[in-house]
Amino acid sequence: MLDRTAIEAYNGQMLSIRHEEPDDAEAVARVHIHGWQAGYAGIMPDEVLRRLNPLAWAQRRRDLGTADPEHPFTTLLAEADGAVVGFATFGPYRNNQDRDDLDLTRGEIVGLFVEPAYWGAGAGPALLARARTGLAGQGWTDYRVWVLAAAHRARRFFQRAGLSPDGERSTYPVPLAGGRPPVGLVELRYAGRLDG
C-alpha cells in the first residue's frame, strides 16, 4: 500500500499525496471537470464542456465506489494547502476501455488530471510517479494510457515521462444533446515500462 502522508516538494510547492476517501467525491469531480474544460477546450464541443456537472460526476464516483479499498482501481489525490488539486486513477488494463473486461497482466493509468491553476507546479509528475509505484507494486512491468490525439499538452506530458504511442488507436464518443449523433474523438494509446 502507498504511504498516505508522503509530502513532496515541487517548485517550492508542498504537495501531499494520499488515497481517495468517500468524502472526496465532489473535490475530485471538480478537478476532473476543470481539467476537461481547460485541457479539452477547442477539442471537445463547447456545449459539452459547458454542461459538465460536478454534482453528477461526484455521484457517479460514489456509485462506482472509487474510494472503496476493494475497488480494482486506485485513486490518489494531490493536495496543496488542504485542497485537492489533482488526482490519478490506475489499476489493471481495461480491454477496449471496458472496466468490466480487465487484463490482469498489465497496468493502466485510467485518468490523471490537475487543476489548471496548478499546471506546471509538479502535481502531475508527483501523481504519475506514485501511480507508477502503485502499478509496479501490483507486479506489472508495463502500463498503458489512452490520450486524446488532439490533447497535445497531455501527450507531451506522457512523452516526457517516457511513454510513447504504441500504434493502437480508438475513438472516444462524446455524446451531444438533442439526440444528435456523438462526436468521435481519436485517442492514441501510450505505453511505458515500470521496470526500468
C-alpha positions in Angstrom: 0.0 0.0 0.0 1.2 3.5 -0.8 2.1 5.9 2.1 -0.9 8.1 2.7 1.0 11.0 4.2 4.0 11.5 1.9 4.9 15.1 1.3 6.5 16.1 -1.9 8.2 19.4 -2.7 8.0 20.5 -6.3 8.9 24.0 -7.5 8.7 25.3 -3.9 5.1 23.9 -3.5 4.4 21.4 -0.8 2.1 18.6 -2.1 0.6 15.8 -0.1 -0.3 12.6 -2.0 -3.0 10.4 -0.4 -5.7 7.9 -1.3 -9.2 9.0 -2.2 -11.8 8.7 0.6 -15.6 8.7 0.1 -15.9 12.4 1.2 -13.5 13.4 -1.6 -16.0 12.7 -4.5 -17.0 16.3 -5.1 -13.5 17.7 -4.9 -12.3 15.1 -7.4 -15.2 15.7 -9.7 -14.4 19.5 -9.7 -10.7 18.8 -10.6 -11.8 16.4 -13.3 -14.2 18.8 -14.8 -11.9 21.8 -14.6 -9.2 19.6 -16.2 -11.5 18.7 -19.1 -12.7 22.3 -19.6 -9.1 23.7 -19.8 -7.4 20.7 -21.4 -10.0 19.9 -24.0 -11.0 23.4 -24.9 -11.1 23.6 -28.7 -11.0 19.8 -28.9 -14.4 18.9 -27.4 -17.5 20.8 -28.4 -18.1 23.9 -26.2 -21.6 22.7 -25.4 -20.3 19.5 -23.9 -17.7 21.3 -21.7 -20.3 23.9 -20.5 -22.8 21.3 -19.4 -20.4 19.3 -17.2 -22.0 19.0 -13.8 -19.7 18.4 -10.7 -22.6 17.1 -8.6 -23.5 14.5 -11.2 -19.8 13.5 -11.7 -19.4 13.2 -7.9 -22.4 11.0 -7.6 -21.1 8.8 -10.4 -17.8 8.4 -8.4 -19.9 7.4 -5.3 -21.9 4.9 -7.4 -18.8 3.3 -8.8 -17.3 3.1 -5.3 -14.0 4.6 -6.4 -12.8 5.2 -2.8 -13.5 1.6 -1.8 -10.3 -0.2 -0.9 -11.7 -3.3 -2.7 -12.3 -1.4 -6.0 -10.0 -2.7 -8.7 -8.7 0.8 -9.4 -6.9 3.1 -7.0 -7.2 6.9 -7.0 -4.5 9.0 -5.5 -5.1 12.7 -4.7 -2.6 15.6 -4.7 -3.4 18.3 -2.1 -1.9 21.7 -1.7 -2.9 23.8 1.4 -5.5 21.2 2.2 -7.3 21.4 -1.2 -7.4 18.7 -3.7 -5.5 19.9 -6.8 -5.1 16.7 -8.8 -5.8 13.0 -9.0 -4.6 9.9 -10.7 -6.6 6.7 -11.1 -4.8 3.4 -12.0 -5.3 -0.3 -12.0 -5.4 -3.3 -14.4 -5.6 -2.6 -18.1 -9.2 -2.2 -19.5 -9.6 -4.2 -22.7 -11.5 -2.0 -25.1 -11.6 0.6 -22.2 -14.2 -1.5 -20.5 -14.0 -1.6 -16.7 -15.7 -4.9 -16.7 -13.1 -6.6 -19.0 -9.8 -6.4 -17.3 -6.4 -7.6 -18.4 -4.6 -8.5 -15.2 -1.2 -8.9 -17.0 -0.6 -5.2 -17.3 -1.5 -1.9 -15.7 -3.2 1.3 -16.9 -3.5 4.9 -15.8 -7.1 5.5 -16.4 -7.1 9.2 -15.6 -4.7 11.9 -14.5 -6.0 15.5 -14.1 -4.7 18.5 -12.3 -6.4 21.9 -11.6 -5.3 24.2 -14.4 -4.1 26.8 -11.8 -1.6 24.1 -10.7 -0.3 23.1 -14.1 3.5 23.2 -14.0 3.6 23.2 -10.2 4.6 19.5 -10.0 1.3 17.8 -9.1 1.1 15.9 -12.3 4.6 14.4 -12.1 4.1 13.6 -8.4 0.9 11.8 -9.1 2.4 9.9 -12.1 5.4 8.8 -10.0 3.2 7.5 -7.2 0.8 5.8 -9.7 3.8 4.1 -11.3 4.9 2.9 -7.9 1.4 1.5 -7.2 1.3 -0.2 -10.6 4.8 -1.8 -10.1 3.7 -2.8 -6.6 1.0 -5.0 -8.3 3.7 -6.8 -10.1 3.2 -5.2 -13.5 6.2 -4.4 -15.7 4.4 -2.2 -18.3 1.4 0.1 -18.4 -0.8 1.9 -20.8 -2.5 5.3 -21.0 -5.2 6.5 -23.5 -4.7 10.1 -24.6 -6.8 12.2 -27.0 -4.8 12.7 -30.1 -5.5 16.5 -30.2 -4.6 16.9 -26.5 -1.0 17.9 -27.3 -0.2 19.1 -23.8 -1.2 15.8 -22.3 0.7 13.9 -25.0 3.9 15.9 -24.2 3.5 15.2 -20.5 3.4 11.5 -21.0 6.2 11.6 -23.6 8.4 13.4 -21.1 7.6 10.7 -18.6 9.0 8.1 -21.0 5.8 6.8 -22.6 5.3 6.6 -26.3 2.5 5.8 -28.7 2.3 2.1 -29.5 0.2 2.3 -32.6 -3.2 1.5 -31.1 -6.0 3.9 -31.8 -9.5 4.2 -30.6 -12.5 6.6 -31.0 -13.9 8.3 -27.9 -17.6 9.0 -28.5 -18.7 12.4 -27.0 -22.4 12.5 -26.6 -24.3 15.5 -27.8 -27.7 16.8 -26.6 -30.9 16.7 -28.6 -30.5 13.1 -29.9 -27.7 14.1 -32.3 -25.0 11.5 -33.0 -21.9 11.7 -30.8 -18.7 13.3 -31.9 -15.9 10.8 -32.3 -12.5 12.0 -31.0 -9.4 10.0 -31.8 -7.4 8.6 -28.9 -3.9 7.2 -29.0 -2.6 4.5 -26.7 0.7 5.3 -25.0 2.8 2.6 -23.4 5.6 2.6 -20.9 7.8 0.3 -18.7 7.7 0.1 -15.0 10.8 -2.0 -14.5 13.3 0.4 -15.9 
